[in-house]
Structures are given as structure tokens and as C-alpha cells.
Amino acid sequence: MRASKFTRPFERCDHNHPCEEPPEMKLFQRLVASAALLAAAAVAQAETFVFTAIPDQDESRLNERFGKVADYLSEQLDVEVKYIPVKSYAAAITAFRNNQVQLAWFGGLSGVQARRLVPDSEALAQGVEDEQFKSYIIANRKVALTINEDLASYADVMKGKTFTFGSKGSTSGRLMPEYFLREAFNKAPDELFDRVGFSGDHSRTVTQVESGAWDFGAVNFSVWDDMVAQGQVNTDKVQVIWTSPTYPDYQWTIRGDVDGKFGNGFKDKVRSALLNMKDKDLLKSFPREGFIPATNADYAPIETTAKAIGLLD
């Protein structure tokens, strides 16, 4: 039979030869399908809620801790949640500023720094312990001294010795201990000690002072207490010699634009999920008893202190 003039030349439309799509049409359909897959992948990626945390302890412990948190948040928020580790406090702040992460577990100072860089970002929750946090000054026991609640009483024994802070951006391992040292001795740390360093995190501060690499160090009380409880500290070689006054510290901070990306009310859902984190094993990994509401105003004393010692403009 003669083909109709309306039949495309590449179609074969009889009982023995069903109509076939032309090669050009098949290619077009494959391109459309590929574009749809790419678009779906982009949407899925855009809907991944990403968070990080300051590296205040060794990376293996952080991965274990925050991997569990990611699973918990994913269940509560009904979105994919991913934790990404960072190598430094500064890197955590940079990731937050660049929107590589939308939520971060910051220390007091790093949280203040991050919120100054990202308009409308907000402190959501802090640990029960973070409302009145504190630092320890620890000493290797080879340094002969008498324990005293008055930090200034250590002037003679500290003079000419060595001292390590944690990270340069740490609230409990640098900012507040430096402030209290300056207040007690009316000197900058490098004027009081023969050598001053930065270990990088609280765990390393403890192990380095214990080993005798440093005579003194400043450490987060929670990390010290947890390490002692787990038998990770030889208290025959290192001891706490002074406990600081309390101050606000760690908190969860979220970017102000998350509702635009994840839907209206998403920020409130994140806040609720954090405040309702009740699993004892999950909380123990921080370690925290639980989480309570926090606001940016809670950290005004940290900002004031940082300005006073020249860490913020």
C-alpha cells in the first residue's frame, strides 16, 4: 500500500512493522530523561541539610558523635541530614559563612564570630552545662605547687614556665582562660610564661600537659571530666589547679535563610528537634544532660570579653 502523504518517511506503520520512533526522536528523549535525572539530583542535593561542629576533640570521636546526631535530625526533620567534619575552628566559621553548612555546633566565641558574618543567623540551643560553663587550668605534677583558689597566688611558680591553650579560636581553651590570666597577673600570657602555644584541641592539651611537653594548660572542664571518667588521664602526672568563674559557651547556631531553602517553619523544627533530644547515649557523647533554649543575647559577655583582649574589633 502506498504510504499516506501524512506518514513520516521513517515510520513503518503496517501490521508486520509497527511504527518506530526515528533515531533523532530517541536521542531527544534520552536527553530529556538525562536532564530530568540531573534536575532531580540537584533538587535532592539542595534539600540536604548540612551541619558541622568545631573540632574540639579528636576527629574519630567527633565523627562518631555527630554521625548519630545526623541520623536523629534526619528522622525528626524529614530531610536528608549530613554532618561534615572540619579541620579547625576557622574552617567551621568559613563553612557557615559560605552556606556550605546551615547549622553548626559552635563554641561561644566561634558562634559570635559566625553570627557577625551571616545576617539573621541565630543561636537556637545550648547544653544545660553551657549556660554556666567553666575552664580548668591544669599542671604537670613535676611543677611543685600548693593548690589555691586564687589564680594570682601562682605568680611565682608560673613565671618562666610554659603554657598551652587549645585552639586559638576556643572559648574555654583560649578566650576565657587568657582573660582570667590577664586579670589575675595584669600581664599578657607571653609576658608571664617563658613559652606559650596552642595544642589545637582540648584532648591534646590534656595529653601534652600530662606528658610534660607543657607545664600548664587551659582546658574545657567537660572534656577533662569526661576523659578522667573514661580512664584516659593519668592524674598521677597531671592535675587541675584552678577552676574559672562561669560563662556561656557552646551552642547550636543556624543560618537565617533556612526557611527559604527548606520551607516555612523549618528553623523552628530544628530548634524543637534539638531541645527534644532526650536519648541518653546521644547526649552522653557530647557530653550534655540535655539542651535548653539559647539566644544571641546570651553571648554578649563573650563578645565583650573578646573585644577586651583584642580578638574581635
C-alpha angles and dihedrals in degrees: 000000000000115000118248114253086240093059113102111241093239095053122095107195113175133105093267096045115037117207113282128202115243118250089249091057093048091051090050092051092050091051091050091049092049092049090050091052092049091049091050091049091050091051091048091050092047090053094054109110108215129196139173140187136217110265098242094148137029115304097243092060091046093051091051093047099045096038086065091047090053090053091049094048092047090057093046098044099037092227133100109272123195132187118210121191122224131202100227145014089253090054091054090053092047093050090051093047092049093048091243084128127026098197132035139183099226135177118239096268098039089050092053090048093049095047091050088058099045116053116227094012112146142204105235109177142357133196117266086246093049094070088070105020125166144191131227126216107214131194137198108248092234084078105086110223144136115241111248134172090220108085091198089062089073093063096109096043094045096048110106094007128113128258135190129199121196117241119349088238097046120121097201096031100044121356101054097034090051090049092051092046091051091047093049099044103023087229137102112252093251089056092052101041131052091228133011126194146165119237095194099238143018096259092056091047090058096046094044094050090045090053093050094246085124129024095214138014144179118234142174107260093222094055091047094048091047093048091049091049090052093048094248095127128068100216089188086072104034133030143179110254102173139020120206129227112266128269138166115273139155121036143160110251124191132194116253095230099062095104089060091054103036103026139272114310095020094123090054090050090054091049091050092048091053095045091048095051098126105153106122095211091051093048092045090061091064088034102237135132089223143302130280132188118282134187135196089250090063089070098051090106090057092052091048092050093047090053091048094059096037101256092118131034 
